[in-house]
Amino acid sequence: MIKVGRARALFERLLKTITVLLIVSLAIVVVLGVIYRWSGASLSWYDEIASVQLAWLTYYGASLAALKRAHIGVPGLIAVVPPLFRVPLVLVAEAVVIGFFLILAWYGYIVLVILEGDTLISLPWIGTQFTQSVIPIGAILFVIAELLNLPQILREASGRAQMLRHE
């Protein structure tokens, strides 16, 4: 069985690789778009592809941020709560976050079913289902990131992380 730390490291490497590839490809598309527009021969697909890439970068980047615990949070709130209530509060907060992203994944899937047969306007050989698949995929990746962080979050909430550091 793969340990959580190893799984987390592999998942982080995957998300970093995807995110870097998306950043580089978006930069290339934007630079090409500017060069072609400046030369008077605009690319018909530039705007549509750049916006899809930006959406993908947002979803994959958010999953990476969640894995690194760099997303919006209020750790100071947990710290001021009496120790008896910290773990239950963290569990409720994690359940809300994970529940939200599971709902997002489900409705993202429903959107994909509705979009069956639609294509991009400027590149009709690319299906809209493919471009919008980032919604359920990104949501599931976010859930995985939260689940991989859960053991550490619970250790911190219970105070065991501090005890382990002092030993």
KELO-178481 format. One line per field, with one value per residue: residue number from 1; y, z, x of N, C-alpha, C, O in turn. Coordinates in Angstrom, 3 decimals, decimal comma. Example, Ala and Ser with C-alpha at 12.3 -4.5 7.8 and 13.67 -1.06 7.14 Angstrom:
KELO-178481
pos: [1; 2]
n.Y: [-5,690; -2,250]
n.Z: [7,800; 7,080]
n.X: [13,190; 12,850]
ca.Y: [-4,500; -1,060]
ca.Z: [7,800; 7,140]
ca.X: [12,300; 13,670]
c.Y: [-3,300; 0,030]
c.Z: [7,800; 7,870]
c.X: [13,200; 12,900]
o.Y: [-3,319; 1,138]
o.Z: [8,465; 8,039]
o.X: [14,236; 13,409]
//
This chain:
KELO-178481
pos: [1; 2; 3; 4; 5; 6; 7; 8; 9; 10; 11; 12; 13; 14; 15; 16; 17; 18; 19; 20; 21; 22; 23; 24; 25; 26; 27; 28; 29; 30; 31; 32; 33; 34; 35; 36; 37; 38; 39; 40; 41; 42; 43; 44; 45; 46; 47; 48; 49; 50; 51; 52; 53; 54; 55; 56; 57; 58; 59; 60; 61; 62; 63; 64; 65; 66; 67; 68; 69; 70; 71; 72; 73; 74; 75; 76; 77; 78; 79; 80; 81; 82; 83; 84; 85; 86; 87; 88; 89; 90; 91; 92; 93; 94; 95; 96; 97; 98; 99; 100; 101; 102; 103; 104; 105; 106; 107; 108; 109; 110; 111; 112; 113; 114; 115; 116; 117; 118; 119; 120; 121; 122; 123; 124; 125; 126; 127; 128; 129; 130; 131; 132; 133; 134; 135; 136; 137; 138; 139; 140; 141; 142; 143; 144; 145; 146; 147; 148; 149; 150; 151; 152; 153; 154; 155; 156; 157; 158; 159; 160; 161; 162; 163; 164; 165; 166; 167]
n.Y: [-1,183; 2,200; 4,805; 7,747; 10,052; 9,488; 9,146; 11,701; 13,189; 12,175; 12,949; 15,708; 16,169; 15,418; 17,362; 19,717; 19,358; 19,333; 21,910; 23,573; 22,904; 23,896; 26,653; 27,295; 26,593; 28,334; 30,790; 30,621; 30,528; 33,050; 34,810; 34,106; 34,874; 37,666; 38,378; 37,586; 39,169; 41,717; 41,663; 41,848; 39,648; 38,107; 35,329; 33,090; 31,385; 32,068; 33,648; 31,989; 29,567; 30,498; 31,387; 28,981; 27,614; 29,241; 28,780; 26,046; 26,195; 27,571; 25,711; 23,410; 24,645; 25,517; 23,078; 22,278; 24,340; 23,738; 21,289; 22,129; 23,514; 26,198; 27,581; 29,652; 30,105; 29,905; 29,640; 30,816; 31,015; 28,384; 28,011; 29,592; 28,385; 26,389; 23,500; 21,105; 21,412; 21,700; 19,542; 18,487; 20,849; 21,207; 18,858; 19,312; 21,602; 20,548; 18,619; 20,260; 21,637; 19,482; 18,343; 20,455; 20,460; 17,901; 18,146; 20,107; 18,599; 16,654; 18,227; 19,375; 17,151; 16,664; 18,923; 18,275; 16,146; 17,484; 19,113; 17,441; 16,785; 19,475; 21,900; 23,798; 27,149; 28,362; 26,272; 23,671; 20,939; 20,362; 19,226; 20,641; 19,323; 18,218; 20,530; 21,551; 19,544; 19,971; 20,947; 18,862; 17,184; 18,852; 19,433; 16,910; 16,453; 18,443; 17,478; 15,119; 16,264; 17,547; 15,303; 14,007; 15,804; 15,685; 13,910; 15,318; 17,783; 17,021; 16,084; 18,497; 19,939; 18,443; 18,855; 17,112; 17,397; 19,436; 18,242; 16,154; 17,577; 18,625; 16,475]
n.Z: [0,000; -0,836; 0,878; 2,440; 2,305; 0,158; -1,924; -1,938; -2,729; -5,329; -6,519; -6,274; -7,954; -10,412; -10,671; -10,668; -13,020; -15,000; -14,581; -15,137; -17,843; -18,882; -18,316; -19,879; -22,466; -22,689; -22,586; -24,970; -26,875; -26,411; -27,043; -29,749; -30,699; -30,296; -31,942; -34,500; -34,673; -34,553; -36,937; -38,707; -39,464; -37,966; -35,764; -36,012; -34,015; -31,666; -29,377; -28,350; -27,700; -25,898; -23,787; -22,959; -22,153; -20,016; -18,231; -17,733; -16,543; -14,238; -12,853; -12,540; -11,271; -8,936; -7,711; -7,215; -5,466; -3,365; -2,563; -1,572; 0,498; 0,210; -0,460; 0,117; 3,513; 7,067; 9,309; 11,751; 13,021; 13,755; 15,576; 17,776; 18,757; 21,382; 22,352; 22,507; 20,576; 18,171; 16,340; 15,604; 14,357; 12,246; 10,837; 10,019; 8,424; 6,410; 5,376; 4,272; 2,275; 0,676; 0,036; -1,463; -3,720; -4,708; -5,483; -7,455; -9,257; -10,002; -11,216; -13,169; -14,725; -15,629; -17,230; -19,230; -20,461; -21,515; -23,363; -25,412; -28,638; -29,314; -30,539; -30,586; -31,824; -33,484; -33,977; -35,131; -34,926; -32,364; -29,556; -27,403; -25,083; -24,427; -23,824; -21,646; -19,838; -17,818; -15,611; -14,030; -13,716; -12,540; -10,152; -8,903; -8,638; -6,772; -4,569; -4,099; -3,373; -0,977; 0,573; 0,729; 2,301; 4,659; 6,874; 7,982; 8,573; 10,533; 12,481; 13,173; 14,142; 16,353; 17,924; 17,970; 16,079; 17,025; 19,345; 18,248; 16,992; 19,136; 20,313]
n.X: [0,843; 0,544; 2,087; 0,712; 2,302; 4,039; 2,190; 1,140; 3,403; 3,832; 1,424; 1,646; 3,843; 2,713; 0,638; 2,187; 3,679; 1,649; 0,612; 2,835; 3,231; 0,838; 1,123; 3,385; 2,474; 0,282; 1,602; 3,070; 0,968; -0,221; 1,901; 2,302; -0,224; -0,127; 2,060; 1,117; -1,194; -0,062; 1,338; -0,692; -2,147; -4,265; -4,782; -7,402; -8,231; -7,026; -8,083; -10,112; -8,797; -6,833; -8,457; -9,621; -7,320; -6,559; -8,669; -8,249; -5,708; -6,402; -8,070; -6,372; -4,222; -5,498; -5,987; -3,366; -2,639; -4,384; -3,334; -0,882; -1,768; -2,300; -4,489; -7,390; -7,928; -8,557; -6,565; -5,993; -8,425; -9,015; -6,976; -7,720; -9,934; -11,243; -9,345; -10,872; -12,855; -11,585; -10,852; -13,450; -14,436; -12,616; -13,130; -15,788; -15,406; -13,721; -15,445; -17,419; -15,959; -15,015; -17,493; -18,643; -16,920; -17,381; -20,038; -19,674; -18,137; -20,022; -22,095; -20,531; -20,014; -22,620; -22,953; -21,120; -22,427; -24,643; -23,346; -22,648; -21,594; -21,267; -18,929; -15,832; -15,905; -13,978; -12,264; -13,522; -13,013; -12,376; -13,917; -16,397; -16,930; -14,462; -12,942; -14,349; -14,159; -12,437; -13,744; -15,198; -12,943; -10,977; -12,318; -12,438; -9,706; -9,121; -10,530; -9,096; -6,656; -7,397; -8,102; -5,633; -4,283; -5,653; -4,847; -2,598; -3,778; -5,615; -3,835; -2,581; -4,781; -5,470; -3,323; -1,251; 0,723; 2,359; 3,282; 4,763; 6,785; 8,180; 9,354]
ca.Y: [0,000; 3,435; 5,705; 9,029; 10,983; 9,139; 9,464; 13,165; 13,651; 11,828; 13,795; 17,060; 16,177; 15,399; 18,670; 20,705; 19,138; 19,810; 23,364; 24,187; 22,738; 24,834; 28,010; 27,448; 26,587; 29,575; 31,868; 30,477; 30,930; 34,505; 35,462; 33,909; 35,719; 39,059; 38,519; 37,519; 40,347; 42,850; 41,576; 42,065; 38,367; 37,535; 33,916; 33,016; 30,520; 32,525; 34,047; 30,850; 28,629; 31,141; 31,398; 27,592; 27,314; 29,972; 28,037; 24,827; 26,597; 27,925; 24,505; 22,599; 25,448; 25,492; 21,765; 22,331; 25,219; 22,987; 20,289; 22,838; 24,217; 27,620; 28,185; 30,517; 29,402; 30,741; 28,819; 31,530; 30,699; 27,071; 28,148; 30,220; 27,526; 25,482; 22,237; 20,094; 21,628; 21,883; 18,431; 18,506; 22,012; 20,906; 17,834; 19,962; 22,468; 19,692; 18,008; 21,289; 21,863; 18,281; 18,250; 21,452; 20,046; 16,732; 18,683; 20,736; 17,521; 16,046; 19,138; 19,497; 15,988; 16,901; 19,900; 17,550; 15,377; 18,459; 19,673; 16,409; 17,182; 20,859; 22,078; 25,178; 27,880; 28,595; 24,970; 22,742; 19,560; 20,206; 19,171; 21,448; 18,403; 18,126; 21,773; 21,748; 18,405; 20,441; 21,228; 17,704; 16,672; 19,763; 19,276; 15,646; 16,660; 19,245; 16,559; 14,254; 17,088; 17,724; 14,021; 13,742; 16,715; 15,473; 13,411; 16,386; 18,779; 16,466; 16,098; 19,878; 20,336; 17,735; 19,269; 16,086; 17,867; 20,191; 17,286; 15,422; 18,482; 18,869; 15,241]
ca.Z: [0,000; -0,938; 2,024; 2,094; 1,930; -1,204; -2,843; -1,994; -3,526; -6,731; -6,960; -6,418; -9,174; -11,544; -10,777; -11,065; -14,429; -15,795; -14,428; -15,886; -19,270; -19,222; -18,297; -21,050; -23,693; -22,715; -22,952; -26,404; -27,619; -26,278; -27,827; -31,162; -30,999; -30,378; -33,145; -35,685; -34,700; -34,868; -38,350; -39,514; -39,846; -36,695; -35,702; -35,712; -32,864; -30,532; -28,200; -27,806; -27,099; -24,725; -22,669; -22,484; -21,414; -18,747; -17,358; -17,320; -15,613; -12,990; -12,152; -12,130; -10,296; -7,673; -7,102; -6,680; -4,291; -2,289; -2,079; -0,818; 1,544; -0,067; -0,828; 1,150; 4,741; 8,267; 10,353; 13,024; 13,650; 14,386; 16,704; 18,942; 19,226; 22,437; 21,799; 22,430; 19,399; 16,956; 15,390; 14,982; 13,474; 11,045; 10,082; 9,375; 7,360; 5,319; 4,769; 3,446; 1,091; -0,165; -0,477; -2,530; -4,933; -5,259; -6,195; -8,665; -10,178; -10,514; -12,165; -14,304; -15,568; -16,281; -18,301; -20,323; -21,163; -22,264; -24,441; -26,379; -30,044; -29,538; -30,810; -30,546; -33,023; -34,373; -34,267; -35,004; -34,675; -30,916; -28,883; -26,201; -23,945; -24,069; -23,200; -20,384; -18,949; -16,706; -14,438; -13,123; -13,438; -11,564; -8,873; -8,312; -8,226; -5,543; -3,502; -3,807; -2,630; 0,391; 1,280; 1,013; 3,378; 5,854; 8,054; 8,569; 9,121; 11,785; 13,463; 13,626; 14,928; 17,642; 18,671; 17,908; 15,227; 17,893; 20,239; 17,472; 16,722; 20,365; 20,779]
ca.X: [0,000; 1,326; 1,945; 0,098; 3,359; 4,500; 1,090; 1,068; 4,543; 3,555; 0,310; 2,191; 4,660; 1,781; -0,014; 3,200; 3,995; 0,514; 0,521; 3,937; 2,923; -0,238; 1,682; 4,254; 1,667; -0,493; 2,538; 3,352; -0,227; -0,391; 2,960; 1,942; -1,380; 0,323; 2,896; 0,268; -2,064; 0,801; 1,703; -1,894; -2,755; -4,730; -5,151; -8,837; -8,456; -6,231; -8,869; -10,847; -7,842; -6,217; -9,411; -9,733; -6,088; -6,601; -9,588; -7,560; -4,658; -7,065; -8,519; -5,222; -3,485; -6,240; -5,739; -2,002; -2,683; -5,041; -2,384; 0,146; -2,512; -2,090; -5,758; -7,961; -8,248; -8,498; -5,944; -6,053; -9,709; -8,870; -6,041; -8,352; -11,024; -10,786; -8,843; -11,920; -13,694; -10,776; -10,983; -14,785; -14,553; -11,830; -13,859; -16,941; -14,883; -13,256; -16,632; -18,064; -15,115; -15,063; -18,859; -18,808; -16,217; -18,073; -21,209; -19,140; -17,764; -21,250; -22,739; -19,613; -20,288; -23,924; -22,687; -20,466; -23,464; -25,433; -22,527; -22,291; -21,748; -20,849; -17,506; -15,369; -16,305; -12,839; -11,642; -14,650; -12,589; -12,187; -15,206; -16,571; -16,834; -13,043; -12,480; -15,045; -13,905; -11,618; -14,580; -15,259; -11,598; -10,377; -13,007; -11,986; -8,309; -9,168; -10,961; -7,947; -5,685; -7,906; -8,010; -4,222; -3,874; -6,473; -4,122; -1,793; -4,711; -6,147; -2,738; -2,411; -5,949; -5,458; -2,150; -0,211; 1,831; 3,266; 3,923; 5,761; 7,899; 8,927; 10,000]
c.Y: [1,249; 4,311; 7,038; 10,029; 10,749; 9,479; 10,980; 13,723; 13,358; 12,720; 15,227; 17,168; 16,203; 16,773; 19,763; 20,583; 19,670; 21,330; 24,073; 24,073; 23,712; 26,277; 28,251; 27,501; 27,845; 30,745; 31,815; 30,947; 32,446; 35,240; 35,309; 34,803; 37,181; 39,285; 38,524; 38,740; 41,596; 42,863; 41,758; 40,789; 37,642; 36,061; 33,817; 32,261; 31,020; 32,798; 32,852; 29,868; 29,223; 31,142; 29,992; 27,234; 28,020; 29,270; 26,760; 25,144; 26,933; 26,677; 23,651; 23,346; 25,474; 24,161; 21,718; 23,207; 24,502; 21,957; 20,931; 23,627; 25,728; 28,284; 28,994; 29,672; 30,366; 29,913; 29,499; 31,244; 29,368; 27,188; 28,736; 29,403; 26,619; 24,114; 21,155; 20,190; 21,726; 20,777; 18,391; 19,675; 21,771; 19,868; 18,418; 20,824; 21,637; 19,027; 19,004; 21,509; 20,672; 18,107; 19,220; 20,973; 18,765; 17,159; 19,343; 19,679; 16,892; 16,954; 19,430; 18,346; 16,162; 17,890; 19,195; 16,744; 16,316; 18,969; 18,664; 16,879; 18,618; 20,916; 23,542; 25,852; 27,990; 27,303; 23,875; 21,277; 19,312; 20,285; 20,032; 20,571; 18,283; 19,372; 21,986; 20,591; 18,807; 20,687; 19,997; 17,157; 17,537; 19,624; 17,990; 15,762; 17,458; 18,357; 15,642; 15,018; 17,265; 16,435; 13,668; 14,628; 16,420; 14,904; 14,502; 17,444; 18,295; 16,415; 17,498; 20,307; 19,670; 18,126; 18,261; 16,525; 18,631; 19,258; 16,534; 16,286; 18,686; 17,624; 15,061]
c.Z: [0,000; 0,277; 1,542; 1,631; 0,515; -2,231; -3,033; -2,876; -5,013; -7,311; -7,180; -7,692; -10,421; -11,748; -11,193; -12,546; -15,325; -15,755; -15,216; -17,388; -19,718; -19,260; -19,560; -22,335; -23,804; -23,118; -24,447; -27,242; -27,570; -27,118; -29,321; -31,579; -31,165; -31,640; -34,407; -35,794; -35,082; -36,348; -39,278; -39,958; -38,573; -36,827; -35,265; -34,413; -31,587; -29,276; -27,529; -27,093; -25,856; -23,540; -22,106; -21,657; -20,059; -17,753; -16,852; -16,295; -14,241; -12,195; -11,671; -11,096; -8,942; -6,957; -6,502; -5,431; -3,104; -1,703; -1,223; 0,348; 1,433; -0,526; 0,350; 2,364; 5,914; 9,401; 11,720; 13,767; 14,386; 15,637; 17,947; 19,492; 20,328; 21,849; 21,622; 21,128; 18,090; 15,935; 14,793; 14,007; 12,166; 10,197; 9,361; 8,209; 6,160; 4,613; 3,853; 2,158; 0,142; -0,764; -1,613; -3,822; -5,527; -6,022; -7,502; -9,705; -10,817; -11,548; -13,366; -15,269; -16,322; -17,433; -19,491; -21,138; -22,045; -23,484; -25,523; -27,800; -30,342; -29,768; -30,617; -31,862; -34,000; -34,768; -34,108; -34,789; -33,196; -30,247; -27,628; -24,953; -23,472; -23,327; -21,826; -19,401; -17,740; -15,448; -13,538; -12,775; -12,370; -10,189; -8,161; -7,849; -6,920; -4,362; -3,108; -2,986; -1,181; 1,191; 1,621; 2,143; 4,703; 7,049; 8,754; 9,210; 10,466; 12,871; 14,035; 14,520; 16,301; 18,502; 18,625; 17,050; 16,072; 18,840; 19,507; 17,197; 17,956; 20,869; 20,181]
c.X: [0,890; 1,050; 1,392; 1,148; 3,868; 3,433; 0,978; 2,180; 4,332; 2,453; 0,793; 3,029; 3,774; 1,147; 0,966; 3,525; 2,883; 0,437; 1,617; 3,681; 1,833; 0,271; 2,516; 3,431; 0,806; 0,393; 2,854; 2,170; -0,413; 0,657; 2,681; 0,780; -0,997; 1,139; 2,036; -0,648; -1,264; 1,168; 0,498; -2,589; -3,194; -5,075; -6,608; -9,122; -7,821; -7,067; -9,551; -9,910; -7,193; -7,178; -9,621; -8,496; -6,067; -7,531; -8,915; -6,484; -5,249; -7,457; -7,346; -4,384; -4,172; -6,036; -4,342; -1,945; -3,333; -4,081; -1,299; -0,462; -2,305; -3,384; -6,301; -8,351; -8,127; -7,885; -5,968; -7,342; -9,628; -8,000; -6,702; -9,521; -10,477; -10,400; -9,916; -12,722; -12,908; -10,988; -12,386; -14,964; -13,809; -12,560; -15,064; -16,466; -14,434; -14,439; -17,350; -17,272; -15,202; -16,459; -19,108; -18,153; -16,788; -19,328; -20,765; -18,756; -19,010; -21,918; -21,839; -19,799; -21,610; -23,761; -22,033; -21,478; -24,290; -24,665; -22,157; -22,602; -21,362; -19,343; -17,130; -15,741; -15,139; -12,114; -12,695; -14,268; -12,281; -13,557; -15,242; -16,516; -15,385; -12,598; -13,113; -14,853; -13,070; -12,462; -14,698; -13,872; -10,925; -11,006; -12,561; -10,532; -8,243; -9,562; -9,802; -6,910; -6,128; -7,787; -6,568; -3,697; -4,572; -5,706; -3,297; -2,688; -5,271; -5,074; -2,553; -3,569; -5,950; -4,272; -1,028; 0,964; 2,845; 3,999; 5,022; 6,983; 8,776; 9,660; 11,362]
o.Y: [1,331; 4,523; 7,416; 10,772; 11,697; 10,035; 11,468; 14,625; 14,204; 13,181; 15,881; 18,154; 16,929; 17,289; 20,640; 21,589; 20,378; 21,967; 25,068; 25,036; 24,279; 27,042; 29,277; 28,354; 28,367; 31,597; 32,851; 31,683; 33,060; 36,191; 36,272; 35,405; 37,857; 40,277; 39,374; 39,277; 42,432; 43,928; 41,815; 40,845; 36,672; 35,609; 34,401; 32,484; 30,449; 32,236; 32,730; 29,399; 28,522; 30,921; 29,832; 26,627; 27,453; 29,178; 26,437; 24,445; 26,612; 26,602; 23,215; 22,739; 25,454; 24,124; 21,182; 22,860; 24,644; 21,776; 20,331; 24,315; 26,430; 29,443; 29,003; 28,651; 31,493; 29,527; 28,816; 31,228; 29,241; 26,531; 28,418; 29,699; 26,129; 23,628; 20,375; 19,179; 21,826; 21,061; 18,271; 19,511; 22,097; 19,986; 18,060; 20,785; 21,985; 18,888; 18,630; 21,562; 20,840; 17,763; 18,855; 21,066; 18,558; 16,604; 19,161; 19,850; 16,635; 16,499; 19,702; 18,531; 15,844; 17,714; 19,493; 16,677; 15,983; 19,229; 19,000; 17,307; 18,963; 20,088; 24,411; 25,189; 27,742; 27,263; 23,223; 20,457; 18,188; 21,288; 20,137; 21,028; 18,250; 19,269; 22,545; 20,650; 18,073; 20,639; 20,078; 16,711; 17,013; 19,688; 17,995; 15,236; 17,178; 18,474; 15,417; 14,488; 17,144; 16,467; 13,096; 14,242; 16,866; 15,387; 14,592; 17,945; 19,071; 16,670; 17,663; 20,964; 20,266; 17,772; 18,508; 16,075; 18,496; 19,444; 16,296; 15,778; 18,897; 17,723; 14,074]
o.Z: [0,748; 0,648; 0,385; 0,676; -0,235; -3,286; -4,140; -3,680; -5,859; -8,448; -8,147; -8,421; -11,373; -12,865; -11,983; -13,247; -16,297; -16,786; -15,890; -18,126; -20,808; -20,146; -20,223; -23,191; -24,903; -23,905; -25,110; -28,212; -28,588; -27,826; -30,077; -32,653; -32,071; -32,339; -35,279; -36,884; -35,849; -36,952; -40,498; -40,752; -38,157; -37,851; -34,254; -33,783; -30,521; -28,218; -26,305; -25,998; -24,859; -22,405; -20,896; -20,592; -19,069; -16,567; -15,668; -15,289; -13,210; -10,993; -10,519; -10,145; -7,908; -5,731; -5,411; -4,454; -1,968; -0,487; -0,249; 1,084; 2,434; -0,940; 1,437; 2,233; 5,766; 10,340; 12,745; 14,998; 15,508; 16,643; 19,064; 20,571; 20,214; 20,938; 20,671; 20,628; 17,017; 14,773; 13,574; 12,951; 11,093; 8,972; 8,215; 7,128; 5,018; 3,390; 2,784; 1,073; -1,055; -1,938; -2,619; -4,894; -6,736; -7,075; -8,538; -10,895; -12,020; -12,637; -14,460; -16,485; -17,508; -18,493; -20,639; -22,363; -23,189; -24,527; -26,455; -28,110; -31,504; -29,259; -30,499; -32,891; -35,196; -35,788; -33,066; -34,495; -32,810; -30,361; -26,894; -23,887; -22,271; -22,294; -20,934; -18,266; -16,754; -14,336; -12,367; -11,649; -11,407; -9,174; -6,951; -6,798; -6,063; -3,278; -1,922; -2,024; -0,263; 2,362; 2,678; 2,859; 5,756; 8,164; 9,982; 10,289; 11,415; 14,041; 15,244; 15,540; 17,288; 19,679; 19,177; 17,269; 15,867; 19,113; 20,067; 17,171; 17,832; 21,763; 20,470]
o.X: [1,864; -0,105; 1,576; 0,920; 4,100; 3,735; 0,752; 1,941; 4,623; 2,545; 0,403; 2,929; 4,058; 1,121; 0,617; 3,633; 3,148; 0,219; 1,351; 3,888; 1,908; -0,112; 2,372; 3,664; 0,621; -0,020; 2,901; 2,351; -0,731; 0,326; 2,808; 0,789; -1,485; 0,935; 2,212; -0,848; -1,742; 1,296; 0,656; -3,528; -2,560; -5,586; -6,997; -10,156; -8,055; -6,785; -9,562; -10,218; -7,019; -6,755; -9,782; -8,608; -5,606; -7,215; -9,007; -6,357; -4,659; -7,201; -7,329; -3,890; -3,504; -5,926; -4,148; -1,282; -2,880; -4,023; -0,846; 0,245; -2,157; -3,365; -5,723; -9,025; -7,655; -8,582; -5,962; -7,363; -10,116; -8,267; -6,295; -10,035; -9,353; -11,070; -9,856; -13,215; -13,503; -11,276; -12,514; -15,575; -14,319; -12,603; -15,334; -17,053; -14,734; -14,434; -17,833; -17,852; -15,436; -16,593; -19,716; -18,750; -16,692; -19,642; -21,405; -19,021; -19,040; -22,268; -22,334; -19,751; -21,702; -24,363; -22,361; -21,385; -24,601; -25,266; -21,426; -23,714; -21,148; -18,588; -17,995; -15,874; -15,294; -11,427; -12,757; -15,138; -11,960; -14,261; -14,260; -16,102; -15,115; -11,937; -12,474; -15,327; -13,002; -11,936; -14,327; -13,654; -10,367; -10,311; -12,336; -10,168; -7,405; -8,990; -9,558; -6,355; -5,316; -7,410; -6,302; -2,772; -4,116; -5,905; -3,303; -2,373; -5,383; -5,359; -2,386; -3,360; -6,380; -4,214; 0,045; 2,088; 4,052; 5,185; 6,092; 8,104; 9,982; 10,500; 12,039]
//
